[in-house]
Amino acid sequence: MERLLHYVWKHKMLPLGDLETTDGRVVEILDPGLLNRNSGPDFFNAKVKISGTLWVGNIEIHLSSSDWYRHGHDRDVRYNNVILHVVANADMDVKTQDGNYLPQMVLQIPDTLKENYDELLHNDQYPPCYKVIPDLTRLQVHSWLAALQTERLEQKTEAIFKRVEQCNGSWEDGYFVTLARNYGFGINGDAFEMWAKNVPLHAVDKHRDDLFQIEAIFMGQAGLLQLESIPERYQIAALNEGYFTKLRNEYLYLAHKFSLTPMDFAPWHFLRLRPQNFPYIRIAQLANLYYERKAGLSALLECETIEQLRQLLQTHVTPYWETHYMFGAEGPRSTKKTSIMSSNLMIINTAIPMLFAVGRHRQREDLCDRAFDLLEQLKAEENHIIRMWKECGLEVQTAGDSQALIQLKKEYCDRRDCLRCRIGYEYLIRK
């Protein structure tokens, strides 16, 4: 309820009639101030008139006046410049650290706002705001989706910055880790990121002209050249075929040469995965991508169109994997090229965020603009989240739209954070 009180203050959803302090002085709110999401007073640089005198300073909001002391604000110098204490229940007078009594004002939450907020929190329908969505104007939807799209790119950019930092400032290595993570397509994302950080690219580069050796290092560092990593029913066939043994022997030689240590194979997931997405296939595809010199950041930055990105990220597997999904498990022959759907996902989740992140890092607006343009050129993703929003009446045409709506669900709806959502605002103010 305190968050709702913040919301009423921020949006000036004030009751009709004059506002007064607890000692009867008239209050006029000129500017509610800027919301502070960090420690310190709740709103900065507010402007209020109290008995005709203009005050400029900070605002603190609590359910009860006594919360001022419970939170220790009376001992904190940062709260000495609070000009008004806004509460739902004035149960006592309060003083600042420098000994001054603080003006207080009781602010009641409108009943309709309480009821609408309660509906949003407890409605079993999903999303709970579905009733107002058909009534939203095109401008309201577009402006909110544009903000969400930027927010999602900024979020992915922060993740990329952290990976680059973990790679000792190497953007090439950070890009490879980002690329690998998204080859996990969700389920194996964490495992692929762990694997990529365990692949010494400086060592791989010394054997860049030998696809077999690249694949040996890639598979070996994934822990997938340990016999026990293969399901028991396939182990004899894997040994008899010979390819597994050749790769393992090559890896043992390279591991000794470069002091390599494989990761544990336990993090890899296979259940409920299509064979096309098995780690063996994805790692073989990445080995080809690296061998063909298509996994470098400079090559990515040169791409200006969707088609160029598709060609760059297009890859396949070596002959052994054309007839296998794991060691010893033979199946129908397939080139296992990157599908259009997988290619689009890689562009959305890897290429575009990297362009945006590099643009931010190098202060190159052209790369940031290119990232937004590419999102608008791609068709919207098809998944259960997008279907849900379509059923609610939203038009979803581009990848920019779908990325925005994925952000909306994950960062707002799933957290029931309706007070930060513009659609939630429309629901709250409805009569």
N, C-alpha and C positions, 0 to 999 in steps of 0.2 A: 504493500500500500504506500510505502514511502516513495517508491519509484513512480507510482501513479501521481503522487503529490508533486514530484519533480516535473512530471509531464504536464500537469495542470499549470504550473508556474511557467514552464518554458513556452507553452503555446498560448499563454494568457487566456485560459478557459475560465475566466473569473465569473463569480456570481454577480447578478444584477444588484445595483445599489452601491453605496459608498463602502470602501474598504477602510478599516480602522485598526490602529494598534490596540493592544490590550488595555492601554491607559486612555483610549478615546481620541487619539490624534488621527486625522484623515490621511490616508495613504493613496498616492497616485503612482501607478507603475508606468514609467515611460519606456524603459528597456529592461527586460528580465535578465539580460546579461548572457554570457557565453557559458555553456555547460562544461564543467571540468570533470573529465573522466579519471583524473589522477588524484593523489592525495591533496588535501586542502579544502577550502570552501567549495560548495557545490556549484555556484555560478560566479563568474568573474565579471567585473566592470559593468555592473547593473546601474541603472539610473532610476531613482524613486524620489518622489516628493513626499515629505512628511510635514504636515501642517504648513504647506507652501514652501518649505525649504528644500532645495535640491540636494540630494545626497548621491555621490558616485562611489561605488565600492563593491564589495562582495556580498553574496547572499548564502545563508546556510538554511537547509530545510530538514526538519525532523518530524516524526509523528507526534512526539511529545517534547515539551520544553526540557524536561529532565534528561533527555537524550544528550543534551549539550554537555552535561557533566559526566554522563555515562561514557561518552566517547572521548573525554579528556580535553575538550576544546577550551575549557577555562584555564588550562595550563599550556596552551599552544599559541605562540606569538603570531602564527600565520592567520589566526582568527581575530586578531585585534582590529583588522580593517573591515570586518563584517558590519554592514550598515542596517541589516534587517534579518531577524530570525523568524522564518515562516514555519508554522506548525499547524497540525490538525487539532492538537489538544494542548492548551496553555496551562500546564499544571504547576508552574513556578516561575519566579523571576530568574534571569541568568546574567552572569557577569563575564566580561572578557578577561584575558590574562592580565591586562593593565588596570583592572579594577573598575571599569565602566559598565553600568547597566546597559543592556542591549535592548533596543526596541523590538517588540514581537508582534506578529500579526497572525491571527487565526485564519486559515484558508481551508474552506470546506470543499471536498470533491463532489461535483454535481452527481446526483443520483443516476442519471442516464449514463454518465461516463462509467460509474461503478458497475452498473448492470452490463453494459457492453463489454467492458474489460473482463468481467467474470465469464461472459459467454465465450470470449476468445480463449480464455485459459482452460475452460472445462468442456467446450464443444467437442463431441466425438467425431464430427465430420472433419475431413482433412482436405485442404487447409480450412481452419475455422472461419476465415474471412470470406468464404466463397460467395456469400450473399451479395456483397457489394461489388464484386469483380465485374459483372456485366454492366454496371452503371458507371464505371470509370471512363473518363474521356481518353481519347488517343494520346493527348498531350501528357496527361497524368501517367499513363502507362509508359510512354516513351521516355520521359524524363527519369522515372524511377529505374527502368531497365538500363538506361545509359549509366546511371550512377552505380548500379550493381555490377555492371560489366567492368567498369573501371576498378571497383573494389575487389573483384575477383582477380583481375590481372595484378593489382598491387599485392594481394595476398600471395599469389604464386611468385611474384618478384621477390618478396621477402624470403620465401623458401629457397629460391635460387641463390640469393645473397648469402644465406647461411651455408649452403653447399659449397659455394666458392670459398668462403672463409674456412670451412673444414678441409678444403683442398689446398690450403696454404696460399690462397689468393689466385689460384690458377683458374681462369675462366674456361679454358679448354677442358680441364678435368671436371669442372663444375657442370659443363654442358654434357659431358659423357655420363655423369651420374644422373642428371635429370633425364636424359634420353633413356638410359637403362631403366630407371624407376618406372617410366611410363610404358616400357615394354612389358611390365608386370601386369598392366591393364587391371589395376585395382587389387586383386587377390594376392598377387606376388610382388606388389609394388615395394614393400619394405625389404623383401628378400633381394630383389634386384638392386635396390639402392645399396644394401650392405655388400652385395657382390661387387658392384662397380667401384666402391671405395676400396675393395680388396684387390682390384686389378691394377698392377703397376704399368701404366701406359708408357712410361719411359723404357721399360723392358720390352713391351710389346712392339714398340717402334723399331727396335733393333731387328725384328723379324717381320716387318710389315709386308714384305714381298712374298711371304709364305703363308698362305691361308691355313694350311694344315697346322702349322705351329701356333698361329693366332687362335685357332679353335682349341688346340690343346691347352693353351694358357687359360683361355676363357672358361672352358669346361672344368679344368683342374681347379682353378681358383673358386669355382662354384661348389666344389666338393662332390661333383658328379662323376668323377673318375675313380671314386672309391667303390669297390665291388658291392659293399653293403648298401650303397645308395640305390642300387637297382633292385626292384622287387624280386624276391627269391625265385619266383617261377620263370623269370627271364634271364637269370644269371648265367646258366649253362650256355644258352643260345648266344648271349653277348660274348662270352669267351670263345665260343666256337667260330663266330663270324670273323673275329680278328680285328675289326675296326676299333673296338673299345680298348683292346690290349695295345694296339699301335699308338692310339692317342695317349693312353696312360703312360706308356714307356717314354714317349716324347715329352710329356709333362714332367715326369720324374727327372729327366735330363735338364729341362729348362728350370725346374724348381730348384735343383741343386746349383745351377749356374747363377740364378738371380736371387737365391735365398727366399723362395716363395713359400707361403703357408696357406693352404686351402681353408676356406670357411667351412663351418659345419653344414652338412646338407639338410639338416632337420628343418630349417625355416621354409624350404620349398614346399609349395602346396600343389597337389595334383587332383584332389577330390573336387567333383563338380566343375571341372574344367574341360572344355573341348580339347581334344588332342592337339589341335592347331595351336593352342595357347600353352602347351607344356613347356616348362623351362628349357628343355633340350632344344626345342625348335626355335624359341625366341633367342636363345644364346647363339645358336648357329646362324640365325639371321643377322644378329649384331656383329658376329665375326665377319660375315660377308660385307656388311656395311662398312666396317672398319677397314677391311682389306681393300675395298674399292675407293677408299679415301672420301667417303661420304658422311663420316661421323664427326667431321671437324667443324668448329664454330665459324671459321672464315667462309666455308662453303655455304653454311646456313645464311650468313649475313648478306651474301650475294644474291639470294633468292628474292625476287620481287613479286612473283605471282604464285597462285595456288598450284598451278601445273608444274612450275619449277620446283616447288617444295615436294610435290608428289614424286617427281623423278628423283630428287635427292634422297628421299626416305624410302624409295622402293628397293626392296632387297629380296633375297631368296636363300635357299639352303644348299649345302654341298650334296653330292650324289647320294651318300649314305642316308641322309635324312629325308631324301625324297621318298624313301620306302620305309621309314621308321619314325615313330613318335617318341621312342625311348630305346636305349640300348637293348638289343635282343628281341624287340617286339616289332616284327615286320608287318607291313600293311600295304594297301594299294599305292602305286606310285603317284606322287603329286609334287609339283615344283615348290609348293608352299610359299608362293610369293605373297607379299603384303597385300591384303585386300583393300578395296577402296574405303570400306568402313574403318579398318585399322589405320589406314593412311590418314584419314580425316581426323581421327582421334589423336594421332601423333602430332599432326599439325596444330590442333587446338590446344593440346596439353603440353607440348614440348616446344615446337618451333615458334609459335606466336608469343608465349610467355618469355622465351629466351630473347627474342627480338625486343620485346618491351623492357626486359631487365637490362639488357646491354644499352638500350637507349637511355634508360634512367641513369645507369652508371656512367656513361660517356657524355651525358647531357646532349643526346642527339634526338631531337624531336622527330626527325624524319623516320627513325626506326620505330618510335612509339606510334606515330601516325600510321605507319605501314602495318603494325600489329592490329590496330583497330580496323583498318581497311580490309585486311585479310579475314577477320572474323565476320565482317559483313558480306564477304563474297561466298563464304561457305554456307551450305544449307544447315538448318538446325539439326542437332543430334536427335536420335530417336531412342528414348529410354522411358522407364516408368515415371520418372519425375516430370519429363516434358509432357507425357500423355496426361498426367494429372492436371497440369496447368491448362492444357487445351480443353479438357472436360469442364474446367471452370469458366471457359469463355475467352481465354487469352489467345491472341494470335502469336504463333511462334514460327518465324520464317527463317531467320539466319542463326548461325552459330553464336553470334553476339547475343541474340535473344535467349538461346538455350543456356549459354554460360551464365547469363544474368539470373535466369530462373533457377538454375542449380544452386547458385549463391544464395538466392532468396530462401530456398527450402532449407539448405544446410545451416546457414548462419542466422536465420531469423525464425522460420516456422518450426524447425526441429527443436529450437531452444525456447519456443514460445516468447520470443523477444519482440512482441507486437508493438511495443512502445517505440521502437526504433524504425518501424516499417511504415512506409507512406500509405500502403494499403490498409495496414492496421489503423492508421490515423483516420482514414475515411470511415472505417467501421466504428471507431470510438465516437466520432462526432455525429453519427446518424441518430435521428430522433426515434 
